[in-house]
Amino acid sequence: MRIGRRYPALGWMQIASALAALASAPSRGARPPADTANREERRTFRPIADDPAQQTTVLYLNLEGATTHSGPDDSRTGQSSVCAAKIPAFDHRPYGDDAASVASQLTQLVQAYFADFDLQVVSKRPTSPQPYQMLIIGGDPGLCGLAEGLGGLAPLDCQDSEARSVGFVFSAPLTELIGVALVAAHEAGHLFGLPHLRDPCDVMTNALCPAGTKAFVDTFSAVAPDHEGRCGLREASSYQWLHERLGPAPPADQTTAGCNTSHAISSPPIVLLLLIFWRRQAWAKR
């Protein structure tokens, strides 16, 4: 899951197939107290609106296809800092016969990864003036000039300063819907400023999780070699990072008020784990 070309580096990743495995939805269980001593100084986040009704961050899964143009990221106009291309609409047929049902399932799967955070995942473009992040889902990596088998592409927003970032999930190589959801959660993590981490069971790693289920983990992990030194970080907890940036999930009785009800559903069961292989390739400068 390669991040934006604005950060030249060497990276590896080829998504080869999906591995059948029974597992529960992303879960962290009891969380140990955070050891915050000697951690890196936190960066300045983009401001959160004073109006509580405007604080929920929105992640739009664009399944309709899009034509992106080079420029600073803007989810409203389709400008992208990492890829200018025509991305076809998401092909639901490998995952189910009914397009609406597949879209709903995918939204729920992605939402489950962010169940503890104040993030609303939707599959219809927001119409309110509130900024939203966007992942365009569909097509293959060749559309963005990338190697076959790569699952996604997104800018690494170290300062989390962009409110309208644009990322990509290439669904054509992914044979299972849970694989699409995992890549979407990973790329969304980059939009919120998370680099690759070493913990094999963290959503932000490219490694296979022996336990069978990935999640945003509430313990500190070293930054992976391909992102070492990025954003001034040597280690991070993806769970605490998102909790700080997005805030905690609102109480259950508030999740259905004026928003997509998928935010209020319980985490769906995850029955497949994405098997990821690595491919070394040189990353081009933007």
N, C-alpha and C positions, 0 to 999 in steps of 0.2 A: 504494500500500500504506500505508494510513493508520494512524498509531499512536494510542494511547489518548486519550480525551477529557480525561484529567486534565491534558493539556498543550495549552491553547488556542493555536492558530496558524492560519496560512493554508497550505494545501497544494494540490498538484495531482496528479492521476493518474487516468487512465481506461485500463483495459486493453481494447484494441479487438479484437485478433486475434492469431494466431500466425504467424510468418514462417518458412517452410521454409528451413532452412540446414544444411549439413553442418558439424559441429564436433566436437571431441574433448571428453572429460569435463573438468570444471574442473581447471585445471593452472596452476601458478605458475612452473614451470621453476626456473632458478637464481635465488636471491634475493639482491639486493645487501645489504651491511651496512646495518643500520638507523641512521639519523641520529637520535639521541635527544637531542641538545642542544636546550635551550630548549623541550622538550615540556611539555605541561600535566602538573601533578602528578597521579599516579594516585589514583583513589578507592579506598576500602577495600572489598574484595570480601567477599561472604558467605563464611564459613569453609568450607574443604574438610575432609572427614572425615580423621582421622588414620589410619584403617584403609585401606590401599591398595586393598582390595577394594571399598571404598565410594566411591572417588574418581571413577569414571566418571559423567559427567552423562548422564541419560537424557532423550531427547526422544520423547514419545509422540504419534504421529499418530492422533488419534481419528477413525476412519472410520465409527463406529457411530451418530453423531448424539448430541446432548446437549441438555438443557435447562439453561441457565445462569441464575444468580440474581445480583443485585447484591450486591457486597461485596468485601472484599479477596480477591485472587486465591488460589484453592485448587484445584489440579488434581484433588484427591481428591473434593471435594464438588461441583465445577462452579460455584463462585463466580467471578465475573468483575468486574473493576473497570471494564471498557470496554463490555460488552454483556450485557444480560439478554434472552435469546431462546430459542426452541426451534429448534435447528438440525437439519435432517434428515440422515439417513445419507448418506455420500458415494455418489454415483451413478457406478458404474464403467463403465456402458454406453458413454459416448462414447469410452472409452479401450481397451475390450476386452470380450470376452464373459465371461471368467472373473473373478469378483470377487477370488479369492485371488491369481491371477496379477497382476492390476492392482495390488493392494495391495503385493505383493512388489516389483514394478517401481518403484512410487512410493517405497517405503522405500529402495530401492537408489539411486535418483536423488537423494533428499535426503541420504542418507549420503555420497554422492560429493562433495557440496559441503563436507562436514566431514571429509573423509578424513584430513587432517593433524592432527586434534584428537581429544582423548579424549572423544568424544561417541558414544553409542549411540542410534541411531534405531530405534524399534520401532513396530509397528502394532497391538499387543495391549497392553491396559492392564497395567502392571506390578503385581505382587502383593506385592512385597517392601516393607518399611517405608521404603526409601530414597525421598527426595523425587524428583519428576520434573516436568519442564516439559511442557505439553500444548498442541498445536495442534488445534483442532476444524476438520475439513475437510469442507465441504459447503454446499449452499444458495447464496443470493445475498446481496449486501450490504444489500438492503432489509430483511432480517430484523433487522438491527442499526440500522435507521434511516439507512442511508448511501446515497450516490448510486449509481445504476446504473453498473456497470463497474468499481467498486473491487475490487481483488483480495484485500485482506487487512486485518486490524486487530489491533493488539497494543499493550500498554502498553510504553512506553519505560522500562525499569528502569535508570535511570542508575547507581545504586550496585550493580547486579546483586545485590541483597539478597534477592530473592524466590526461594525454591527451588521454588515450586509455581505459577509463572505460567501464565496461560491466554491464548492468542491464537487468531485465527481466519483461515482461508483459505477464500475463497468460490469454490468450484470451478465453479459454474454458468456464469460468463462465460468460463471458460477452456477452449479447444477441444483443447488438447494436454496430455498428462501432464507433459511437461517444464515447461510453464508453471505447473502446479500445484506442482511441485517447487521451481521458482525462487521463487515467492511464499512457499512454506513456509520456505525457507532465509532469505529476507529477513525475514519476521516473527519467525523464531527469533532472528535477529540482534538485533532489538529487545528480545526477552526477556532477552538476555545483555548489554544495555546499549549497543548500537550505534545511533547516529543515522544519518540519511541522509548520504551522502557525494557529492562531485562527480564522482569518477572514473567515467566512463560504463561501464567494464567491471567495476566492483565490484558484488557482489551487493547492497550497501546503497545503490545509486542507483536512481532511477526512470527513468534515461535509457537510450537504445538503445546497445548496445556495437558500435562499428564492426568490431571484431575478430571478432565473432560468438559469443564465449563469455564468460560472466560467472564470476567467482570471488571469493573473499575475497582481496584484493590485499595484498601484503607491502611496499607503499610508502605513505607518508603522503599523505592527500588531505584537502583542505579540507572542512569540514562544509557540506552543501548549504544554500542560503538558507532553506528552510523549517524547518530545525533549527538554524540558526546560534545559537550561545550555549547550546544545550541541554547539560546535564550539565557545563557549564564547559569545553567543548571547542571549539577552533577548527579542529583537524585531528585525524585519527586514521588508523591503519592497521588495517583490519578483521582482517587476518590476525594481526598481532601482538596485537591486543586479544583475539581468541579463543584464541590460543596461551597468553596469560597467564592467561586466565580458566578455560579448559577443560583446559589442559595439552596436551602433544603426544600423538599417537596412540600406544598401546602397541605393542610389537613384534608382528609378525604372528603369532608362535606363542602370543601371549596373547589375541588377539582372539576366539578361538572358545571360550575356557574359560568356561563358565557364562553365556554371553550369546548374543544373537541372532547367528547366523552372518553376517548381512548386514553386520556391522561389519568382516568380514574379506575381503569380496569386492573385486575390483578395480573401479575406477570404470567404470560403464557408459558406452557412447557416447551423446553427446547430439546429436540430429539436428535439433532445432528450437530456434529462438530466439524468446522472447516479445517481440512488438512492443508497446511501451507508448507510449500517448499521455498527455497531461496534461489535467487538468480542474481549473480553479480553483474552490474552494468554501470557504466559511467553516467553520471547525471549532468545534463547540460545546464549551463548558466542561462538565466532568463534573458 
